[in-house]
Amino acid sequence: MRRAPVFRHGKPLLLGCLLLAASDLGAEGDDWPRWRGPAGNGISAETQWNPAAVNSHPRMIWKASVGTGFASVAVRGPRLYTLGNENGKDTVFCLEAETGKIVWIYSYPCGQGSYPGPRATPAVDEGFVYTLSREGHIFCLDAETGKPRWARHLVKDFRAAPPTWDFAGSPVISGSRLILNAGESGIALDKKSGERLWGSGGGPGGYATPVLAEISGKPAVVLFRLSSVAALDPASGAELWSIPWRTDSDVNAADPLVIGNTVFVSSAYGRGCALYDVGGGRSRELWKSGAFGTHFSSFVSMDGYIYGVDGDARQFGAGTLRCLEARTGREAWSSRTGFGSLIAVGKRLIVLNSAGVIITAEATPAAYRELARGPLPRNQYWTPPAFSRGTLYVRDLSGDLVAIDMK
């Protein structure tokens, strides 16, 4: 295992010569260029990997220290992007995905916060990296050099009040727009200039990432707000429909899950979950249940079934992986895994529980079929993993980012 060196400077740093072009690596696997992967649904289409690779002790390829925080990683071609906090500064890292070596860094002043460090994952698009801090700093950085193209601040520039536990939803690119869960009903900026295109009132929003979808043949941004889930027109920000959804602590943190013309939502604090038919611009409840009361772990949908972790991060060791039939809400199976997060790669699930145990299982409603499991060093693991080209990327709270060989 190679531990990547970490440099602490306030300016971008470019190391070495240019790496291979992303297109040269495309045949070997998929990019993971944003929160929850290529389509923002937690699913990778890769099939050339070995679920048994985590059995007993996962093999770490490299480890790098990127500061405290909860941001996951974005992988585009040979490069990986993430950010963390240390000594009153956020630092955006660009690393070689294969080795963990630093290509460049970019730092700016930002406090750690009560849950230390940034929450939002970078988005990489057309040669630029977009990041968001817990305080509301927005940066557009050149993906090759780290040089800023533009910078904005959600509070200072747009008067968007942060929610109780700060800004957390990751930036999302929709055409020429950068869309953020900020303000009462989201905000869209021109991705090239940072200028505001549309936005709502200055009140606090939710914690989930905006979800891009097509509903009834029309593009939509599905947004978990402070006390509702809504669909917006991505071009204008106009509300298409809204469904009340309130929790005792106003924590709507797991991304809404769009399945055709239906939307699945879930929250903790005794709220549970529900599925709504939203076709034709109207909403109708199809079913509701207490099966999923997830604190902030998002879900995946495959072949008519929903997979996710039911549980509360505050209850150490508690948490259940469940499979529900999307159409009816009927539970197909469940297994105690501990609270955590999951993604799907091919037709298999990768679960990371909060204690650092990686579990692989079949994504099938027939029964719970575990394939392998293995522990990582003891720490807190609340950040969902990312997967690209046969490598699993996992980050712990203290700032260690590790690359795990899944081939």
N, C-alpha and C positions, 0 to 999 in steps of 0.2 A: 504493500500500500504506500502511495506517495502522498505526503501532505503538502498542499500547495502553499507557497509563500504568500504572505499578506502584507501589502504596503499601505501605509496610512499617509495620504496626502490630500490636499484640498482641491487639486486640479486633476483633470484627466491625464492618464498615463498610458502611452502606447508602447507595447513591448513587442519586439521581434518583427518579423515580416508578416505579410498577409497569409492567412490560412487558405485551405482549399475552398473553392466556391461551394455554396450550399447545394447547388444543382448536382455537383459531382457526388454528393452523398445521398441524394434523394432515393436511389434505388435500394439503399440499405435499410431504410426505415422512414419514419415520419417525424416531421418537426412537432414540437409542442410549444407553439409561439405565444401562448397567452394562458391566463387562468383557465383551468379545466380543459386544456388541450386544443386540438385543431378546430373543433366545432363548438367549444365551450360547454360540452356536455359530459366531460369526464371520461371520454372513450377514445382509445387509440385503435386504429385498424390493424396494427402490426400483429403478425402471427409467428414470426421467427424468434421465439423466445422460449425459455424453459421455466415453467412454474416451480419446478423442484429446485431451482437455483438458490432459493432462500432457505432450504432445509438445513436445520441445525444452526449454521452460522453463515449468514450472507457474506459473500466476498466483496469487500470494498475495493474499488479501483483507485479512488483518491478521496481525500478529505480536505476541505478548506474552511477557514474561519471567516464568516461574513457578517458577524455582529448579531445582536439579539433581534428578534422579530418573528413574524409569522408569514412573511411573503414566501410564496413558492417560487418556482423558476420558470423562465421562458427559454426555449431552445429553438434557435433558428440556424440551420446548417451546422457549422462546426463550433458555434458559439452559444454560450449560456448566459442568461442575465438574471440577476436577483438584487435585493437590497437588504441592508440591515442597519442597526444603530449601535454606536459606541461613542462614549465620551461626549455626549451632547451633539452628535452629528449622525445624519443618515449618510450612507455610502451606497451608491449604485455600482454593482460589480459586473464586469464583462469578463467571463472566464472561457478558456478553451474547454469545450464540453468533454473531450477525451482525456484531458490531463488535469483539469482544475487550475492550471496556471493562469495568472491574471493577464489579461490583454490591456484593460484600462479600468480606472475607477473614477467616480465623480462624487464629491462630498458636498454637503451643505448643512448649516445648523438646523437641528430639530431635536426636541426633547424626547426622552424615551416613552413617557406616559405610564399610566398605571399598569397596563399590560404592555411590557416594554417592546418598543420597536415598531416598524411599519407592518401593516396588515395586508396591503394590496400587492398583487403580483404584477410585474411589468408586462406590457404588450409590445410585440415587435411587429412592425408593419412597414413595408417599402423602404427599408434602410434606416428606420428610426425606432427608438425605444421610448415608450411612454410610461412614466412612473407617477405614483401618488403617495404622499406621506400621510401619516396619521393626523397631522396638523392641517393638511390641505395643500401642500406644495405639489404643483404639477410641473413635470419636466418633459420636454421633447428633446432627446439626445441623439446625436448621430451614432448609429449602431456600430460603425467601424472605429470611431475615434473617441466617443464620449463627449464630443463638443456640443454644448447646448445650442439648439436651434431657437427655442423659446421657452419661457417659464411663466407660470401663472400661479395664483393662490386662491383657493376656493373661498376662503373667508375674506381676505383683503380685497380681492378683485371682484368677487361676485356675491359677497355677503351671504354665503351659504353657511348656516349654523351647523357645527359638527354635532352628531349624535352623542349620547352620553359617553360611549367608549370609543369615540373618535371615528374618523373616516376609515372604512374598511373595504368597501366594494372595489374590485379591480377595474382599471380602465378597459374599455371595449371599443374597437374600431368598427364602424359601420360606414363603408364607402369613404366619403371625405370627412366624416365626423368622428370625433372622440367623445364617447358617451360615458358619463359618470353618474353614480348614485349619490347625488348631492342636491341640497335644497329639497323642497317638499315633493317635487316630482321629476327629479333628474335635471341634468344640464348637458348640452352638447356644445362642443367647441370645434372650430375648424382645425383639423389635424395638422395643417401646414403652418398656420399662423397663431393658433391659440385663441383666436377671437371667438366670442360667444355667438352661437347661432340661435339657440333657444334655451330656455330654462324657466324654472318655476319660482315660487316664492322662496324666501330665504330661511324658512324653518328647517329643522333637521330632517334628514331622510333615514333610510334603513341602512343595513350593513351588508346586504347581499350584492352580488355583482349583477349588472343589467344583463338580461338574456335576449339575444337576437333570435327571432323566430319568424316563421310564415304561418299565419293563422287565417283560415278561409281565403287562401290565395293572396293575402296582402302582407307586406313586411310589417313587423312590429317589434318594439322593445318592451319586454315584460320586466317590470320593476317591482321589487318588494319595498314598499315605502314604510314609513313609521308605523302605520296602523291599517295598511291595505296592500293588496297586490293589484297592479294596473298594467294595461297595455298602452303604449304611446306610439304615435306615428313618428318613425325615426327622422323624417324630413322636417317636420314642424314642431314636434313635441306635443301635439294635440292628443288629449286623452281619448282612447277608443273604447275602453270599458274599465270598470273598477269594482273590486270585491273587498268589502271590509274584512280585516284580519288583524286583530289586536291581541297582544300578550300583556301580561301584568307588568313586564319591564320594558315594553316596546322593543323587544329584540326579535327581529325577523332577519336571520343571518344566513340560513341555508337558501341557495338559489332556487327560485321557482323552476319547475321541471315541465317543459312544454312537450306534450305527446299528441301529435296531430292537432286537432282543434280543441284539445283539453289542456288544462293547467293543473298541476299537482303542487300543493304547498304544505309546508310543515314547520312547526315551531315548538320549542320546549315550553317550560313554565305551565304545564298542564294543558296546552292548547291542542296538541295532536296534529292531525293531518286531514286533508280533504282533496277531492278531485272535482273540478268544475268544467262543464262544457261552455266554451267561450266562442263557438262558431257563430258567425253572423253578427258579431258585435254585441251580443248579449251574454250574460253569465247565468248558469243554472247549476246548482249543486247536484252532483251525481251520487256522491257518498262522502261520509266523514268517519273518522276512526281515531282511536287512541294508539294505534299500532306504531306509528312513528311520531315521537315527540322530540325531534332532534334539536340540539342546542345550536350547532352551526355546521354540521356535517352535511354536505350536499349529496345528491342521489344520482344514480344512473338508471336509464330505462333501456331495456333490450327485449325485443320479441314479445312485447305486450306485458312485461313484468317490470316492477320497480325494485331496485336493490339499494339498501342504505343501512346506516347505523342508527338505531334508536337509542337515545340516552342523553345524559347531561354531563358535560365536561367536569363539573364540580364534584361529581360522585365518582371518586377514583375507583377504577376496576369495574364499574358498572357500564353496561352497554351491550346491545344485542344487534347482530347483523340479521336483517329480515329481508324476505322476498315476498312482495305482494303482487297479486294480479291487478294490473292497472284498471281494468274495466270494472271490477267489482269491489276492490279493496280487500278481497279475501287473502289471508296469509297462506302462502304455499309452504314456507318453512322458516325457522329461526335458529340462531346459534349464538351462545354467549361468547363474544369476542373481546369485550371491553369497549369503552367509548373510543371512537377513532374516525377515520375517514377512509374513503375507497375510491378507486378508479376501475375501469374495465379496459383490458387489452385483449383484442380479439374477442373470444367468447369466454374469457376468464376474468375473475375479479382479483384485484390486489387490495388488501385491507391493511392499513397501518393503524394499530391501536395507540392510545396515548402513552403507553409505557414503552413503546418502541418495538413491539412484536409485529413482524410482517407475516401476513397470512395470504396464501393463494388458494382460490376455490373456483369450481366450475360455476359459470353463470347459467344455471338451469333451474327451472321451477320444480323439477322432479323431486329433488331432495338436496340437503346441504351436503356437498361433496368437497371436503377439504383436500387439497393437493399437497401442501407443504406449509411449514411455518418456521421462523427463525428469529432470534432476538438481536436487536441493536444495543449499543451501549446505553445504560440506564440514563434517562433524561425525560423531558416532557416533549411529546410529539403531537402538536395540534395542527401542524401545517400539512395539507394533503400532498402526497407524492406526485411526481411528474415522471413521464416515461417517454424516451426517445431513442430510437435505434438500438434497442436491446439493453438499454441502461435505465435503471430506476434511480431517481434523484430524491433524497430525503433530507429534511432539515429539522434540527431540534431547536428548542427555545433558546439555548445558550449561544447559538450561532454556528454550530458545526453543520456544514452541508456535505453530504457524502454521496458518491456515485457508486451504485451497486450493480455488479455484472449479473444480468438476467439471461445470458445466452447459454 
